[in-house]
Amino acid sequence: MPEELKSKEEFMTTLDLASVCYVKRLKDSDVVKLKLRTKKRLYTFKTTPKEANQIVQSLNIPVEEV
């Protein structure tokens, strides 16, 4: 089961352990899911499209659109 991160700070600290970030843009709602894949677990973080774009631009790991 994936674990949901509640804040941007948690997301940024978990980023050090991640190997890839998946970006899922939901069609009907104004929500973007950012998913971090680590060796043992998948972490998800829900955010707005504007904040998601800022986060994705600052990442230094591979990013894949889902």
Rosetta silent file (secondary structure, phi, psi, omega in degrees, C-alpha in Angstrom):
SEQUENCE: MPEELKSKEEFMTTLDLASVCYVKRLKDSDVVKLKLRTKKRLYTFKTTPKEANQIVQSLNIPVEEV
SCORE:     score description
SCORE:     0.000 S_00000001
   1 L     0.000  136.249  175.927    0.000    0.000    0.000 S_00000001
   2 L   -70.993  153.497  178.216    1.265    3.489   -0.797 S_00000001
   3 E  -107.950  131.411 -178.524    1.798    5.921    2.028 S_00000001
   4 E   -89.625  131.331  175.184    0.360    9.433    1.697 S_00000001
   5 L   -93.418  136.935 -173.411    2.532   12.396    2.589 S_00000001
   6 L   -95.521  -18.921 -176.341    0.626   15.319    4.088 S_00000001
   7 L  -135.691  161.260  178.662    3.038   18.227    3.601 S_00000001
   8 H   -66.124  -33.585  179.289    5.538   19.565    1.099 S_00000001
   9 H   -64.605  -42.046  176.152    8.306   19.312    3.711 S_00000001
  10 H   -61.307  -41.783  179.174    7.695   15.563    4.128 S_00000001
  11 H   -60.217  -45.540 -177.506    7.786   15.196    0.343 S_00000001
  12 H   -67.757  -34.229  178.198   11.111   17.007    0.069 S_00000001
  13 H   -73.116  -34.097  178.655   12.757   14.937    2.815 S_00000001
  14 H   -73.413  -21.603 -178.243   11.544   11.684    1.238 S_00000001
  15 H   -58.123  -30.742 -179.341   12.888   12.858   -2.108 S_00000001
  16 H   -64.891  -27.378 -178.264   16.437   11.919   -1.062 S_00000001
  17 H   -90.337  -13.945 -171.428   15.458    8.231   -0.910 S_00000001
  18 L   -81.303  150.455  176.608   13.507    8.152   -4.190 S_00000001
  19 L  -104.690  -23.686  179.535   14.739    6.810   -7.511 S_00000001
  20 E  -154.348  152.844  177.234   11.925    8.193   -9.711 S_00000001
  21 E  -121.289  126.557  176.208    8.965   10.579   -9.467 S_00000001
  22 E  -102.036  138.776  179.724    5.693    9.891  -11.280 S_00000001
  23 E  -116.989  121.270  178.703    3.302   12.771  -12.031 S_00000001
  24 E  -119.755  116.166  179.583   -0.391   12.001  -12.447 S_00000001
  25 E   -98.581  117.748 -178.856   -2.660   14.861  -13.474 S_00000001
  26 L   -79.342  134.500 -172.706   -6.314   14.108  -12.730 S_00000001
  27 L   -71.415  -48.498 -171.328   -8.678   15.217  -15.508 S_00000001
  28 L   -84.502  -17.445 -177.183  -11.862   16.153  -13.669 S_00000001
  29 L  -119.332  170.584 -179.091  -10.367   17.746  -10.578 S_00000001
  30 L   -97.889   51.823 -176.294   -7.783   20.390   -9.840 S_00000001
  31 L  -130.162  140.688  173.958   -5.412   17.911   -8.196 S_00000001
  32 E  -121.778  132.774  176.727   -2.009   16.557   -9.187 S_00000001
  33 E  -102.743  126.451  173.824   -0.561   13.449   -7.572 S_00000001
  34 E  -105.609  126.596 -176.791    3.192   13.216   -7.208 S_00000001
  35 E  -119.289  126.462  178.656    4.413    9.696   -6.529 S_00000001
  36 E  -105.728  125.516  178.133    7.878    8.883   -5.235 S_00000001
  37 E  -100.390  118.104  173.094    9.196    5.356   -5.742 S_00000001
  38 L  -106.937 -179.157 -178.035   11.758    4.231   -3.189 S_00000001
  39 L   -62.637  -36.609 -174.890   13.343    0.837   -2.852 S_00000001
  40 L  -108.779  -21.207 -168.850   10.721   -0.401   -0.390 S_00000001
  41 L  -147.828  159.071  173.239    7.670    1.850   -0.686 S_00000001
  42 E  -109.473  128.026  179.173    5.606    4.188   -2.863 S_00000001
  43 E  -112.138  139.643  177.886    4.790    7.616   -1.428 S_00000001
  44 E  -120.513  149.847  178.582    2.050    9.898   -2.788 S_00000001
  45 E  -142.138  122.728  179.490    1.524   13.614   -2.365 S_00000001
  46 E   -96.517  135.844 -177.514   -1.565   15.510   -3.579 S_00000001
  47 E  -153.865  178.589  177.906   -1.144   19.149   -4.561 S_00000001
  48 L   -83.044  157.838  178.875   -2.330   21.900   -6.891 S_00000001
  49 H   -59.696  -37.597 -179.319   -1.092   22.059  -10.508 S_00000001
  50 H   -64.712  -47.137  179.578    0.816   25.307   -9.873 S_00000001
  51 H   -67.635  -36.142  178.954    2.697   23.924   -6.869 S_00000001
  52 H   -62.773  -41.393  178.250    3.320   20.618   -8.674 S_00000001
  53 H   -62.637  -39.328  178.357    4.997   22.426  -11.580 S_00000001
  54 H   -65.368  -41.668 -179.500    7.299   24.261   -9.175 S_00000001
  55 H   -66.336  -45.924 -176.906    8.233   21.022   -7.412 S_00000001
  56 H   -62.524  -37.313  179.180    8.844   19.088  -10.648 S_00000001
  57 H   -66.496  -26.760 -177.769   11.146   21.809  -11.986 S_00000001
  58 H   -91.290   -3.226 -177.106   13.297   21.605   -8.863 S_00000001
  59 L   -75.887  147.098  176.093   13.691   17.795   -8.902 S_00000001
  60 L  -117.217   21.249  175.012   17.028   16.193   -9.733 S_00000001
  61 L  -118.183  163.390  178.850   15.668   12.665  -10.259 S_00000001
  62 L   -59.927  140.696  179.960   13.913   11.254  -13.360 S_00000001
  63 E  -120.482  130.934  178.751   10.310   12.420  -13.782 S_00000001
  64 E  -124.961  131.840  175.244    7.685   10.415  -15.688 S_00000001
  65 E   -83.241  133.608  179.727    4.178   11.607  -16.623 S_00000001
  66 L  -108.597    0.000    0.000    1.500    8.969  -16.017 S_00000001
